[in-house]
Amino acid sequence: MKINDHNALKPYEASAERYETMQYRRCGRSGIDLPLISLGLWHNFGHTDDFKNQRILLRRAFDLGITHFDLANNYGPPFGAAEENFGRILKKDFLPYRDELIISSKAGWDMWPGPYGNFGSKKYLVASLDQSLKRMGLDYVDIFYHHRPDPMTPLEETMGALDLIVRQGKALYVGISQYSAEETSLAAKILKELGTPCLIHQPRYSMLDRWAENGLLDVLEEEGIGSIAFSPLEQGVLTGKYLKGFPEDSRAVKDGRYLTKDSITPELLAKVKALNEIAEQRGQNLAQMAIAWLLKDPRITTVLVGVSKAEQLLDNVNSLKVLDFSTEELQKIEEILNA
Ligand SMILES: NC(=O)c1ccc[n+]([C@@H]2O[C@H](COP(=O)([O-])OP(=O)(O)OC[C@H]3O[C@@H](n4cnc5c(N)ncnc54)[C@H](OP(=O)(O)O)[C@@H]3O)[C@@H](O)[C@H]2O)c1
Protein backbone atom coordinates (compact mmCIF):
# COMPACT_ATOMS: atom_id res chain seq x y z
CA MET A 1 0.00 0.00 0.00
CA LYS A 2 1.04 3.60 -0.54
CA ILE A 3 2.23 5.23 2.69
CA ASN A 4 1.89 8.99 3.00
CA ASP A 5 5.07 10.77 4.00
CA HIS A 6 3.96 12.78 7.01
CA ASN A 7 7.36 14.15 7.89
CA ALA A 8 6.68 17.42 6.12
CA LEU A 9 3.33 17.69 7.94
CA LYS A 10 1.36 19.20 5.11
CA PRO A 11 -2.39 19.56 5.71
CA TYR A 12 -3.65 16.05 6.37
CA GLU A 13 -5.64 14.07 3.90
CA ALA A 14 -6.13 10.48 4.98
CA SER A 15 -4.88 7.76 2.65
CA ALA A 16 -7.57 6.67 0.22
CA GLU A 17 -6.37 3.10 0.80
CA ARG A 18 -6.82 3.17 4.57
CA TYR A 19 -9.43 0.42 4.66
CA GLU A 20 -7.67 -1.92 2.26
CA THR A 21 -5.26 -3.84 4.47
CA MET A 22 -6.65 -3.62 8.00
CA GLN A 23 -9.06 -6.30 9.17
CA TYR A 24 -11.89 -5.62 11.61
CA ARG A 25 -13.52 -7.85 14.19
CA ARG A 26 -16.94 -7.53 15.86
CA CYS A 27 -16.69 -6.43 19.49
CA GLY A 28 -18.66 -9.01 21.47
CA ARG A 29 -22.41 -8.97 20.81
CA SER A 30 -22.54 -5.33 19.73
CA GLY A 31 -22.81 -3.34 16.54
CA ILE A 32 -19.19 -2.19 16.61
CA ASP A 33 -16.23 -3.55 14.65
CA LEU A 34 -12.76 -2.72 15.87
CA PRO A 35 -9.51 -2.91 13.88
CA LEU A 36 -7.40 -5.95 14.80
CA ILE A 37 -4.75 -3.46 15.91
CA SER A 38 -5.61 -0.39 17.98
CA LEU A 39 -3.30 2.39 19.16
CA GLY A 40 -2.89 3.43 22.80
CA LEU A 41 -1.61 6.84 23.92
CA TRP A 42 -0.30 5.89 27.37
CA HIS A 43 3.32 6.63 26.39
CA ASN A 44 4.84 9.02 23.82
CA PHE A 45 1.96 11.54 23.93
CA GLY A 46 2.90 13.58 26.99
CA HIS A 47 4.05 17.19 27.06
CA THR A 48 7.64 15.93 27.33
CA ASP A 49 7.28 14.07 24.01
CA ASP A 50 7.79 15.56 20.55
CA PHE A 51 4.44 16.94 19.33
CA LYS A 52 5.36 16.53 15.66
CA ASN A 53 6.06 12.86 16.20
CA GLN A 54 2.71 12.46 17.98
CA ARG A 55 0.99 13.93 14.97
CA ILE A 56 2.89 11.64 12.60
CA LEU A 57 2.00 8.59 14.70
CA LEU A 58 -1.73 9.33 14.64
CA ARG A 59 -1.74 10.14 10.92
CA ARG A 60 0.19 6.97 10.09
CA ALA A 61 -2.09 4.88 12.28
CA PHE A 62 -5.26 6.13 10.63
CA ASP A 63 -3.72 5.73 7.17
CA LEU A 64 -3.19 2.07 8.06
CA GLY A 65 -6.85 1.59 8.96
CA ILE A 66 -6.35 1.91 12.73
CA THR A 67 -9.65 3.52 13.63
CA HIS A 68 -9.41 3.09 17.39
CA PHE A 69 -7.36 5.38 19.66
CA ASP A 70 -7.29 4.60 23.38
CA LEU A 71 -6.69 7.25 26.04
CA ALA A 72 -7.23 7.78 29.77
CA ASN A 73 -7.57 10.82 31.99
CA ASN A 74 -4.11 10.32 33.50
CA TYR A 75 -2.00 9.54 30.39
CA GLY A 76 0.87 12.00 30.14
CA PRO A 77 3.05 13.16 31.78
CA PRO A 78 1.64 15.22 33.34
CA PHE A 79 -1.84 13.73 33.89
CA GLY A 80 -4.20 14.91 31.17
CA ALA A 81 -1.42 15.73 28.69
CA ALA A 82 -2.15 12.90 26.24
CA GLU A 83 -5.78 13.99 26.01
CA GLU A 84 -4.70 17.61 25.48
CA ASN A 85 -2.25 16.66 22.74
CA PHE A 86 -4.75 14.31 21.15
CA GLY A 87 -7.32 17.13 21.20
CA ARG A 88 -4.88 19.50 19.45
CA ILE A 89 -4.15 16.91 16.76
CA LEU A 90 -7.82 16.05 16.37
CA LYS A 91 -8.56 19.71 15.71
CA LYS A 92 -5.72 20.09 13.21
CA ASP A 93 -6.06 16.79 11.34
CA PHE A 94 -8.97 14.56 12.25
CA LEU A 95 -12.18 16.58 12.57
CA PRO A 96 -13.35 15.56 9.07
CA TYR A 97 -12.81 11.94 10.12
CA ARG A 98 -14.46 12.01 13.58
CA ASP A 99 -17.20 9.62 12.54
CA GLU A 100 -14.60 7.12 11.33
CA LEU A 101 -12.95 6.98 14.75
CA ILE A 102 -13.56 5.11 17.98
CA ILE A 103 -12.03 7.24 20.74
CA SER A 104 -11.92 5.92 24.29
CA SER A 105 -11.00 7.36 27.66
CA LYS A 106 -11.01 6.07 31.21
CA ALA A 107 -11.04 7.07 34.86
CA GLY A 108 -10.10 5.02 37.88
CA TRP A 109 -6.53 5.89 38.86
CA ASP A 110 -5.16 9.01 40.61
CA MET A 111 -6.14 12.14 38.77
CA TRP A 112 -6.57 15.09 41.11
CA PRO A 113 -5.94 15.59 44.85
CA GLY A 114 -8.49 14.93 47.55
CA PRO A 115 -11.05 12.18 48.01
CA TYR A 116 -12.91 12.68 44.69
CA GLY A 117 -10.08 12.32 42.16
CA ASN A 118 -9.52 8.55 42.20
CA PHE A 119 -11.15 5.07 42.25
CA GLY A 120 -14.83 4.52 41.34
CA SER A 121 -17.36 6.96 42.81
CA LYS A 122 -20.05 8.51 40.63
CA LYS A 123 -18.66 11.91 41.68
CA TYR A 124 -15.22 11.07 40.28
CA LEU A 125 -16.26 9.32 37.06
CA VAL A 126 -18.74 11.97 35.94
CA ALA A 127 -16.40 14.89 36.72
CA SER A 128 -13.42 13.14 35.17
CA LEU A 129 -15.17 12.46 31.88
CA ASP A 130 -16.31 16.11 31.73
CA GLN A 131 -12.67 17.13 32.10
CA SER A 132 -11.52 14.60 29.48
CA LEU A 133 -14.07 15.87 26.96
CA LYS A 134 -12.84 19.44 27.46
CA ARG A 135 -9.21 18.45 27.05
CA MET A 136 -9.94 16.57 23.81
CA GLY A 137 -12.45 19.09 22.49
CA LEU A 138 -15.07 16.38 22.04
CA ASP A 139 -18.82 16.28 22.73
CA TYR A 140 -18.66 12.57 23.50
CA VAL A 141 -16.24 9.64 23.63
CA ASP A 142 -17.12 6.41 21.90
CA ILE A 143 -16.10 4.24 24.85
CA PHE A 144 -15.70 5.23 28.49
CA TYR A 145 -14.06 2.78 30.88
CA HIS A 146 -13.81 2.31 34.57
CA HIS A 147 -10.03 1.85 34.64
CA ARG A 148 -9.71 -0.55 37.59
CA PRO A 149 -11.95 -2.19 40.18
CA ASP A 150 -12.59 -0.20 43.36
CA PRO A 151 -13.08 -2.46 46.39
CA MET A 152 -14.38 0.43 48.55
CA THR A 153 -17.25 1.58 46.32
CA PRO A 154 -20.41 -0.45 45.69
CA LEU A 155 -20.28 -1.83 42.16
CA GLU A 156 -23.86 -0.57 41.69
CA GLU A 157 -22.61 3.01 42.12
CA THR A 158 -19.73 2.66 39.66
CA MET A 159 -21.83 0.87 37.05
CA GLY A 160 -24.64 3.36 37.69
CA ALA A 161 -22.19 6.15 36.85
CA LEU A 162 -21.29 4.45 33.54
CA ASP A 163 -24.98 4.08 32.71
CA LEU A 164 -25.64 7.74 33.60
CA ILE A 165 -22.78 8.91 31.39
CA VAL A 166 -24.26 7.05 28.41
CA ARG A 167 -27.71 8.46 29.10
CA GLN A 168 -26.18 11.95 29.27
CA GLY A 169 -24.79 11.36 25.77
CA LYS A 170 -21.20 11.77 26.95
CA ALA A 171 -20.21 8.22 25.93
CA LEU A 172 -21.76 5.84 23.42
CA TYR A 173 -20.51 2.62 25.04
CA VAL A 174 -18.91 1.59 28.31
CA GLY A 175 -16.15 -0.78 29.30
CA ILE A 176 -14.17 -2.00 32.27
CA SER A 177 -10.47 -2.62 32.70
CA GLN A 178 -8.49 -4.92 34.97
CA TYR A 179 -11.66 -6.44 36.49
CA SER A 180 -11.29 -10.12 37.46
CA ALA A 181 -13.58 -12.80 35.99
CA GLU A 182 -15.87 -12.64 39.06
CA GLU A 183 -15.97 -8.83 39.14
CA THR A 184 -16.70 -8.82 35.41
CA SER A 185 -19.68 -11.18 35.81
CA LEU A 186 -21.15 -8.96 38.52
CA ALA A 187 -20.53 -5.74 36.60
CA ALA A 188 -22.02 -7.22 33.41
CA LYS A 189 -25.17 -8.24 35.26
CA ILE A 190 -25.69 -4.79 36.78
CA LEU A 191 -25.04 -3.03 33.48
CA LYS A 192 -27.45 -5.34 31.66
CA GLU A 193 -30.17 -4.59 34.22
CA LEU A 194 -29.53 -0.87 33.79
CA GLY A 195 -29.91 -1.23 30.00
CA THR A 196 -26.34 -0.22 29.15
CA PRO A 197 -24.52 -3.45 28.25
CA CYS A 198 -20.78 -3.67 28.80
CA LEU A 199 -19.17 -3.38 25.35
CA ILE A 200 -15.60 -4.30 26.13
CA HIS A 201 -13.07 -5.39 28.73
CA GLN A 202 -9.48 -4.14 28.65
CA PRO A 203 -7.17 -6.70 30.29
CA ARG A 204 -3.39 -6.83 30.26
CA TYR A 205 -2.68 -9.84 28.06
CA SER A 206 0.40 -11.08 26.27
CA MET A 207 2.43 -14.26 25.83
CA LEU A 208 4.17 -13.30 29.07
CA ASP A 209 1.07 -12.37 31.10
CA ARG A 210 -1.77 -14.85 30.68
CA TRP A 211 -4.02 -14.18 33.68
CA ALA A 212 -6.95 -13.45 31.35
CA GLU A 213 -6.99 -17.13 30.33
CA ASN A 214 -7.89 -18.03 33.88
CA GLY A 215 -11.66 -17.55 33.61
CA LEU A 216 -11.93 -13.99 32.31
CA LEU A 217 -12.08 -14.82 28.59
CA ASP A 218 -14.79 -17.44 29.28
CA VAL A 219 -16.92 -14.86 31.09
CA LEU A 220 -16.47 -12.39 28.23
CA GLU A 221 -17.61 -14.97 25.71
CA GLU A 222 -20.64 -15.95 27.80
CA GLU A 223 -21.65 -12.33 28.35
CA GLY A 224 -21.01 -11.25 24.75
CA ILE A 225 -18.38 -8.70 25.82
CA GLY A 226 -15.48 -7.92 23.48
CA SER A 227 -11.88 -7.54 24.62
CA ILE A 228 -8.89 -5.34 23.89
CA ALA A 229 -5.55 -6.77 25.04
CA PHE A 230 -3.24 -4.09 26.45
CA SER A 231 0.59 -4.19 26.56
CA PRO A 232 0.58 -7.08 24.04
CA LEU A 233 4.31 -6.58 23.45
CA GLU A 234 5.07 -6.37 27.20
CA GLN A 235 6.04 -2.75 26.69
CA GLY A 236 8.58 -3.71 24.00
CA VAL A 237 10.17 -6.78 25.63
CA LEU A 238 8.35 -9.01 23.13
CA THR A 239 9.95 -7.24 20.18
CA GLY A 240 13.38 -8.67 20.84
CA LYS A 241 14.88 -5.16 21.07
CA TYR A 242 16.49 -5.98 24.43
CA LEU A 243 18.23 -9.15 23.18
CA LYS A 244 21.42 -7.24 22.43
CA GLY A 245 21.40 -4.80 25.35
CA PHE A 246 19.45 -1.65 26.15
CA PRO A 247 18.94 0.63 23.13
CA GLU A 248 19.17 4.32 24.02
CA ASP A 249 15.80 5.08 22.40
CA SER A 250 13.90 2.25 24.11
CA ARG A 251 11.24 2.60 26.80
CA ALA A 252 13.35 0.86 29.46
CA VAL A 253 16.09 3.48 29.00
CA LYS A 254 14.06 6.61 28.17
CA ASP A 255 11.23 6.07 30.62
CA GLY A 256 11.76 3.64 33.45
CA ARG A 257 8.45 4.41 35.20
CA TYR A 258 6.71 1.17 34.29
CA LEU A 259 9.37 -0.87 32.50
CA THR A 260 12.57 -1.04 34.51
CA LYS A 261 15.86 -2.38 33.24
CA ASP A 262 15.96 -4.68 36.29
CA SER A 263 12.75 -6.41 35.25
CA ILE A 264 14.37 -7.53 31.97
CA THR A 265 16.29 -10.44 33.49
CA PRO A 266 18.56 -12.99 31.73
CA GLU A 267 15.85 -15.67 32.35
CA LEU A 268 13.25 -13.51 30.63
CA LEU A 269 15.62 -12.79 27.74
CA ALA A 270 16.28 -16.52 27.29
CA LYS A 271 12.55 -17.03 26.68
CA VAL A 272 12.40 -14.03 24.36
CA LYS A 273 15.35 -15.40 22.37
CA ALA A 274 13.68 -18.80 21.96
CA LEU A 275 10.39 -17.15 20.92
CA ASN A 276 12.29 -14.96 18.48
CA GLU A 277 13.66 -18.05 16.76
CA ILE A 278 10.15 -19.43 16.21
CA ALA A 279 9.01 -16.08 14.86
CA GLU A 280 11.89 -16.07 12.38
CA GLN A 281 10.96 -19.56 11.20
CA ARG A 282 7.43 -18.24 10.56
CA GLY A 283 8.85 -15.39 8.48
CA GLN A 284 7.80 -12.82 11.08
CA ASN A 285 9.58 -10.78 13.70
CA LEU A 286 8.79 -11.34 17.35
CA ALA A 287 6.44 -8.34 17.69
CA GLN A 288 4.40 -9.67 14.78
CA MET A 289 4.23 -13.17 16.23
CA ALA A 290 3.26 -11.82 19.68
CA ILE A 291 0.34 -9.93 18.11
CA ALA A 292 -0.75 -12.87 15.92
CA TRP A 293 -0.58 -15.20 18.93
CA LEU A 294 -3.18 -13.06 20.75
CA LEU A 295 -5.43 -12.72 17.71
CA LYS A 296 -5.67 -16.51 17.20
CA ASP A 297 -8.34 -16.42 19.92
CA PRO A 298 -11.58 -14.98 18.47
CA ARG A 299 -12.48 -13.68 21.93
CA ILE A 300 -9.73 -11.09 21.50
CA THR A 301 -11.37 -8.34 19.47
CA THR A 302 -8.28 -6.18 19.08
CA VAL A 303 -4.70 -5.87 20.25
CA LEU A 304 -3.83 -2.49 21.81
CA VAL A 305 -0.26 -1.55 21.00
CA GLY A 306 1.78 1.51 21.86
CA VAL A 307 4.42 2.90 19.52
CA SER A 308 7.21 5.46 19.74
CA LYS A 309 8.01 5.55 16.01
CA ALA A 310 5.85 5.50 12.89
CA GLU A 311 7.76 2.50 11.43
CA GLN A 312 6.62 0.40 14.39
CA LEU A 313 3.01 0.85 13.30
CA LEU A 314 3.56 -0.66 9.86
CA ASP A 315 5.68 -3.38 11.40
CA ASN A 316 2.85 -4.27 13.78
CA VAL A 317 0.16 -4.10 11.13
CA ASN A 318 2.21 -6.50 9.00
CA SER A 319 1.58 -9.16 11.68
CA LEU A 320 -1.81 -9.61 9.99
CA LYS A 321 -0.06 -11.23 7.01
CA VAL A 322 0.60 -14.42 9.01
CA LEU A 323 -2.08 -15.00 11.61
CA ASP A 324 -2.28 -18.82 11.53
CA PHE A 325 -0.22 -21.10 13.77
CA SER A 326 0.51 -24.79 13.25
CA THR A 327 -0.13 -27.12 16.19
CA GLU A 328 3.59 -27.72 16.37
CA GLU A 329 4.38 -24.00 16.62
CA LEU A 330 1.82 -23.56 19.37
CA GLN A 331 3.28 -26.50 21.29
CA LYS A 332 6.81 -25.13 21.01
CA ILE A 333 5.61 -21.72 22.22
CA GLU A 334 3.87 -23.35 25.23
CA GLU A 335 7.05 -25.22 26.11
CA ILE A 336 9.08 -22.00 26.04
CA LEU A 337 6.53 -20.02 28.05
CA ASN A 338 6.15 -22.78 30.66
CA ALA A 339 9.88 -23.51 31.00
N1 LIG B 1 -6.17 -0.39 31.05
C1 LIG B 1 -5.00 -0.25 31.62
O1 LIG B 1 -4.85 -0.31 32.84
C2 LIG B 1 -3.80 -0.03 30.74
C3 LIG B 1 -2.51 -0.10 31.27
C4 LIG B 1 -1.43 0.07 30.39
C5 LIG B 1 -1.65 0.31 29.04
N2 LIG B 1 -2.92 0.40 28.57
C6 LIG B 1 -3.21 0.70 27.15
O2 LIG B 1 -2.46 -0.16 26.31
C7 LIG B 1 -1.70 0.63 25.38
C8 LIG B 1 -0.46 -0.10 24.97
O3 LIG B 1 0.36 -0.37 26.09
P1 LIG B 1 1.92 -0.48 25.88
O4 LIG B 1 2.44 0.81 25.34
O5 LIG B 1 2.51 -1.02 27.11
O6 LIG B 1 1.95 -1.59 24.69
P2 LIG B 1 3.03 -2.50 24.04
O7 LIG B 1 2.59 -2.58 22.62
O8 LIG B 1 3.21 -3.75 24.81
O9 LIG B 1 4.42 -1.69 24.11
C9 LIG B 1 4.60 -0.55 23.33
C10 LIG B 1 6.07 -0.24 23.16
O10 LIG B 1 6.75 -1.31 22.52
C11 LIG B 1 7.67 -0.79 21.56
N3 LIG B 1 7.22 -1.25 20.24
C12 LIG B 1 5.95 -1.31 19.74
N4 LIG B 1 5.95 -1.83 18.50
C13 LIG B 1 7.24 -2.12 18.20
C14 LIG B 1 7.88 -2.68 17.07
N5 LIG B 1 7.17 -3.09 16.01
N6 LIG B 1 9.23 -2.83 17.09
C15 LIG B 1 9.94 -2.43 18.16
N7 LIG B 1 9.40 -1.89 19.27
C16 LIG B 1 8.05 -1.73 19.29
C17 LIG B 1 7.64 0.71 21.72
O11 LIG B 1 8.57 1.04 22.76
P3 LIG B 1 9.96 1.82 22.56
O12 LIG B 1 9.77 3.10 23.31
O13 LIG B 1 10.95 0.93 23.21
O14 LIG B 1 10.17 2.03 21.09
C18 LIG B 1 6.26 0.95 22.24
O15 LIG B 1 6.10 2.18 22.88
C19 LIG B 1 -1.46 1.93 26.13
O16 LIG B 1 -1.11 3.00 25.28
C20 LIG B 1 -2.82 2.13 26.77
O17 LIG B 1 -3.73 2.64 25.82
C21 LIG B 1 -3.99 0.23 29.39
The ligand as a MOL file (V3000), in Angstrom:
LIG
                    3D

  0  0  0     0  0            999 V3000
M  V30 BEGIN CTAB
M  V30 COUNTS 48 52 0 0 0
M  V30 BEGIN ATOM
M  V30 1 N -6.1750 -0.3900 31.0550 0
M  V30 2 C -5.0010 -0.2490 31.6150 0
M  V30 3 O -4.8530 -0.3100 32.8360 0
M  V30 4 C -3.7970 -0.0300 30.7360 0
M  V30 5 C -2.5070 -0.1010 31.2660 0
M  V30 6 C -1.4310 0.0660 30.3940 0
M  V30 7 C -1.6450 0.3060 29.0390 0
M  V30 8 N -2.9220 0.4050 28.5720 0 CHG=1
M  V30 9 C -3.2050 0.7030 27.1460 0
M  V30 10 O -2.4580 -0.1600 26.3090 0
M  V30 11 C -1.6970 0.6260 25.3800 0
M  V30 12 C -0.4580 -0.1020 24.9650 0
M  V30 13 O 0.3620 -0.3740 26.0910 0
M  V30 14 P 1.9250 -0.4760 25.8820 0
M  V30 15 O 2.4430 0.8140 25.3390 0
M  V30 16 O 2.5110 -1.0230 27.1120 0 CHG=-1
M  V30 17 O 1.9480 -1.5890 24.6910 0
M  V30 18 P 3.0330 -2.5040 24.0410 0
M  V30 19 O 2.5920 -2.5840 22.6220 0
M  V30 20 O 3.2110 -3.7540 24.8150 0
M  V30 21 O 4.4150 -1.6910 24.1150 0
M  V30 22 C 4.6040 -0.5500 23.3330 0
M  V30 23 C 6.0690 -0.2430 23.1640 0
M  V30 24 O 6.7540 -1.3110 22.5160 0
M  V30 25 C 7.6720 -0.7890 21.5600 0
M  V30 26 N 7.2230 -1.2460 20.2380 0
M  V30 27 C 5.9540 -1.3090 19.7370 0
M  V30 28 N 5.9530 -1.8270 18.5020 0
M  V30 29 C 7.2400 -2.1190 18.1980 0
M  V30 30 C 7.8760 -2.6830 17.0740 0
M  V30 31 N 7.1750 -3.0920 16.0140 0
M  V30 32 N 9.2300 -2.8290 17.0940 0
M  V30 33 C 9.9400 -2.4350 18.1630 0
M  V30 34 N 9.4040 -1.8910 19.2720 0
M  V30 35 C 8.0540 -1.7320 19.2920 0
M  V30 36 C 7.6440 0.7110 21.7160 0
M  V30 37 O 8.5740 1.0410 22.7570 0
M  V30 38 P 9.9630 1.8250 22.5580 0
M  V30 39 O 9.7700 3.0950 23.3070 0
M  V30 40 O 10.9540 0.9280 23.2120 0
M  V30 41 O 10.1720 2.0320 21.0880 0
M  V30 42 C 6.2580 0.9470 22.2360 0
M  V30 43 O 6.0990 2.1770 22.8780 0
M  V30 44 C -1.4650 1.9280 26.1340 0
M  V30 45 O -1.1110 2.9970 25.2790 0
M  V30 46 C -2.8200 2.1300 26.7710 0
M  V30 47 O -3.7300 2.6370 25.8240 0
M  V30 48 C -3.9890 0.2310 29.3890 0
M  V30 END ATOM
M  V30 BEGIN BOND
M  V30 1 1 1 2
M  V30 2 2 2 3
M  V30 3 1 2 4
M  V30 4 1 4 5
M  V30 5 2 4 48
M  V30 6 2 5 6
M  V30 7 1 6 7
M  V30 8 2 7 8
M  V30 9 1 8 9
M  V30 10 1 8 48
M  V30 11 1 9 10
M  V30 12 1 9 46
M  V30 13 1 10 11
M  V30 14 1 11 12
M  V30 15 1 11 44
M  V30 16 1 12 13
M  V30 17 1 13 14
M  V30 18 2 14 15
M  V30 19 1 14 16
M  V30 20 1 14 17
M  V30 21 1 17 18
M  V30 22 2 18 19
M  V30 23 1 18 20
M  V30 24 1 18 21
M  V30 25 1 21 22
M  V30 26 1 22 23
M  V30 27 1 23 24
M  V30 28 1 23 42
M  V30 29 1 24 25
M  V30 30 1 25 26
M  V30 31 1 25 36
M  V30 32 1 26 27
M  V30 33 1 26 35
M  V30 34 2 27 28
M  V30 35 1 28 29
M  V30 36 1 29 30
M  V30 37 2 29 35
M  V30 38 1 30 31
M  V30 39 2 30 32
M  V30 40 1 32 33
M  V30 41 2 33 34
M  V30 42 1 34 35
M  V30 43 1 36 37
M  V30 44 1 36 42
M  V30 45 1 37 38
M  V30 46 2 38 39
M  V30 47 1 38 40
M  V30 48 1 38 41
M  V30 49 1 42 43
M  V30 50 1 44 45
M  V30 51 1 44 46
M  V30 52 1 46 47
M  V30 END BOND
M  V30 END CTAB
M  END
